[in-house]
Amino acid sequence: NAGVTQTPKFQVLKTGQSMTLQCAQDMNHEYMSWYRQDPGMGLRLIHYSVGAGITDQGEVPNGYNVSRSTTEDFPLRLLSAAPSQTSVYFCASSPEELPQETQYFGPGTRLLVL
Amino acid sequence: AQSVTQLDSQVPVFEEAPVELRCNYSSSVSVYLFWYVQYPNQGLQLLLKYLSGSTLVESINGFEAEFNKSQTSFHLRKPSVHISDTAEYFCAVSSNTGFQKLVFGTGTRLLVSP
């Protein structure tokens, strides 16, 4: 049981490039989400999903796309990277809607956009 | 909408001393409250949570937090800290009606020195 895994751990992009941050969980959790963590701002919700085929926007969705074709995977796509997207990205999952169950966080992906 | 304020960005303390990390929240509806801990280069881990019932909640490693509805606070305390408690601590809130999404504070870095 690996929990929540994220790849890559580190990534450097040039402005305008696109990429996909991968997130997978092997706990059969229905609820998954993406957060970004910036100094002095805590974690902010980007997108979330309550099950396969269902996604919705969080607090800071602009510039990001998500899809949920399977229960296990929840990739985050940067369409055209900008320096403002330099951040640490965390994926999280939980077996049902908060708060009865704890959210489990992945180790994070550090992204630098030049 | 909910918001969380953690006024102290950094709290230095000596080993075996008591510590309090402050958290205040704002919400027009009833809430659930959480404290998460993030050790260096790791994801977030749930430390403790308040859902209902007793206003004093405890973690397995000696931390406790008390929900104070009149003061809209959820301060985290430990009577005697260890070097290993050095980490960043995040307070978070979610509504207890409808679909719950976590709103995080900006975090407090606890620095424990010998």
Boltz contact constraints between the chains, C-beta under 6 A:
constraints:
  - contact:
      token1: [A, 40]
      token2: [B, 106]
      max_distance: 6.0
  - contact:
      token1: [A, 42]
      token2: [B, 104]
      max_distance: 6.0
  - contact:
      token1: [A, 42]
      token2: [B, 105]
      max_distance: 6.0
  - contact:
      token1: [A, 42]
      token2: [B, 106]
      max_distance: 6.0
  - contact:
      token1: [A, 42]
      token2: [B, 107]
      max_distance: 6.0
  - contact:
      token1: [A, 43]
      token2: [B, 104]
      max_distance: 6.0
  - contact:
      token1: [A, 45]
      token2: [B, 101]
      max_distance: 6.0
  - contact:
      token1: [A, 90]
      token2: [B, 43]
      max_distance: 6.0
  - contact:
      token1: [A, 97]
      token2: [B, 100]
      max_distance: 6.0
  - contact:
      token1: [A, 98]
      token2: [B, 94]
      max_distance: 6.0
  - contact:
      token1: [A, 98]
      token2: [B, 100]
      max_distance: 6.0
  - contact:
      token1: [A, 99]
      token2: [B, 32]
      max_distance: 6.0
  - contact:
      token1: [A, 99]
      token2: [B, 51]
      max_distance: 6.0
  - contact:
      token1: [A, 99]
      token2: [B, 94]
      max_distance: 6.0
  - contact:
      token1: [A, 99]
      token2: [B, 100]
      max_distance: 6.0
  - contact:
      token1: [A, 102]
      token2: [B, 46]
      max_distance: 6.0
  - contact:
      token1: [A, 105]
      token2: [B, 43]
      max_distance: 6.0
  - contact:
      token1: [A, 105]
      token2: [B, 44]
      max_distance: 6.0
  - contact:
      token1: [A, 106]
      token2: [B, 43]
      max_distance: 6.0
  - contact:
      token1: [A, 107]
      token2: [B, 43]
      max_distance: 6.0
  - contact:
      token1: [A, 108]
      token2: [B, 43]
      max_distance: 6.0
